[in-house]
Each structure stands twice: as C-alpha cells, then as structure tokens.
Amino acid sequence: LAKTTQPISMDSYEGQEVNITCSHNNIATNDYITWYQQFPSQGPRFIIQGYKTKVTNEVASLFIPADRKSSTLSLPRVSLSDTAVYYCLVGGENDYKLSFGAGTTVTVRA
Amino acid sequence: NAGVTQTPKFQVLKTGQSMTLQCAQDMNHNSMYWYRQDPGMGLRLIYYSASEGTTDKGEVPNGYNVSRLNKREFSLRLESAAPSQTSVYFCAMGAQTGLNTEAFFGQGTRLTVV
C-alpha cells in the first residue's frame, strides 16, 4: 500500500461541510483510494472508493485531482452522528496488507 | 457487520494464560485479517491471510499466532497472554473490488489481561 498522511483530528459543527485531505505522493498507477469510517466500539466500515476525478454516494463525496497525489473526502452537512474516525487507504490489486494508520478523528459539535 | 462473526465478544484472561479468538466469514472471500485497537488509537494489523493456506505478519505480530483453518475461518492465538495485549481485537475479510480490497469487519472481541 502507498503511504498516506492525513490530519490527526478535525472539529466541526452540525450542518457544516467537513473536508478531510489525504496525501499519497507515491500512489501507483493501478492504485485505488478507499475511505473507511469507524464509530466508537465498532469496526470500520467502507464508505467510498475512487480512482480519479469525483465519486459521490449517499454518505460522502471523494475528490481526486488529476495527479492523484492527494484526495479529499467531503462530508456534506454533518450531524452529531458523523463523529467518527476516518481512514484513508491507497492500494491496488495485490495489496492485501491493509494497514489503517491512525486516521482522522472528526468531532461534530452542536 | 454482516458476514464476519467473532467469538467470544468479551474475555478476561490472567497473565500467562492462553486463548484462541475465532473468526468466521460466510461470504467466500479470499483474504482475512486480524487487528488490534488500543483505546484512542488506530487499528494495527497483527496478521493477515491473502488466501487459504497462506498467512503473513502485519505490523505487530509478536506474541500472536494465526491459523487459516479453511477459507471460512481465521483464528488468532495468544500463547501466553500479557497485560500489554489488553485491547479490542477485530477480524475482517477482504473482497476484491476493482483493483482494490474492501474490508468488512466483525463486531470485535474485547480482551482484558489482568
């Protein structure tokens, strides 16, 4: 897996948009970018994955610039229930060694 | 956490005791994983198995052994438990999606070593 760097923590308020940027300068041509969300006392769950440009689902959007050396997870209009740890992983077809790192702790306040 | 079942959910051990954490998946995926998560910390990979019959060390393998019994089951053994192994343990299975692996996690085993 490519090495990733993301902020340790971010604070926000209900209704705001939260953007978490992950740096992955050594991303390989065939690598995908995947984000996971972990609530307290639960295992992480997959939220979004992308290769280039923009991906959107019911939970989040993922923006990937043309050089793919970074990506931004966007959480629109967050609520208290979006308080969680968010992990960025970058890897390809034969990357079975899934290392999650410390992630970004997002705290949403009322 | 559909698809990955961990047993037990809670366990208290005395220092020096041994135990095996069980993990089973019902989705026929090739790869399986064991992680530990200490309070306020991220996940750390202990061991993983890319396919049936293979196992590899992760970031923190010392003090643990694993067995990929078959495609469904991947167990984690503590031969001589130590207080430093007090943690929440998560098992996961991996599905290939496009060119990446998407992991699905179990509900966790909370282990306390006294």
Contacts between the chains, C-beta under 8 A, distances in Angstrom:
chain1	res1	chain2	res2	distance
A	30	B	99	5.2
A	31	B	99	7.4
A	31	B	100	7.5
A	32	B	97	8.0
A	32	B	98	6.0
A	32	B	99	5.6
A	32	B	100	3.7
A	34	B	100	5.8
A	34	B	102	6.7
A	36	B	103	7.5
A	38	B	43	7.9
A	41	B	88	7.8
A	41	B	108	7.3
A	42	B	1	7.8
A	42	B	105	7.8
A	42	B	107	7.3
A	42	B	108	7.3
A	43	B	1	6.4
A	43	B	90	4.7
A	43	B	92	6.9
A	43	B	105	2.7
A	43	B	106	6.1
A	43	B	107	6.7
A	43	B	108	5.9
A	44	B	43	7.0
A	44	B	103	7.3
A	44	B	105	5.8
A	45	B	104	7.9
A	45	B	105	7.0
A	46	B	102	5.0
A	46	B	103	7.0
A	46	B	104	7.5
A	49	B	97	6.6
A	49	B	98	7.4
A	49	B	100	6.3
A	49	B	102	6.9
A	51	B	98	7.4
A	51	B	99	7.9
A	85	B	42	7.2
A	87	B	42	7.3
A	87	B	43	7.7
A	91	B	100	5.6
A	91	B	101	6.8
A	92	B	99	5.1
A	92	B	100	6.5
A	93	B	96	7.4
A	93	B	99	4.5
A	93	B	100	7.5
A	95	B	100	7.3
A	95	B	101	6.7
A	96	B	31	5.1
A	96	B	48	6.1
A	96	B	50	4.1
A	96	B	56	7.8
A	96	B	94	6.7
A	96	B	101	6.3
A	97	B	45	6.8
A	97	B	48	6.1
A	97	B	56	7.1
A	97	B	58	6.7
A	98	B	33	6.2
A	98	B	45	6.7
A	98	B	48	7.2
A	98	B	92	7.6
A	98	B	94	6.8
A	98	B	101	6.3
A	98	B	103	5.7
A	99	B	45	5.3
A	99	B	58	7.3
A	99	B	59	6.2
A	100	B	35	7.4
A	100	B	42	5.6
A	100	B	43	4.1
A	100	B	44	7.9
A	100	B	45	7.5
A	101	B	42	5.5
A	102	B	41	7.1
A	102	B	42	4.0
A	103	B	42	5.2
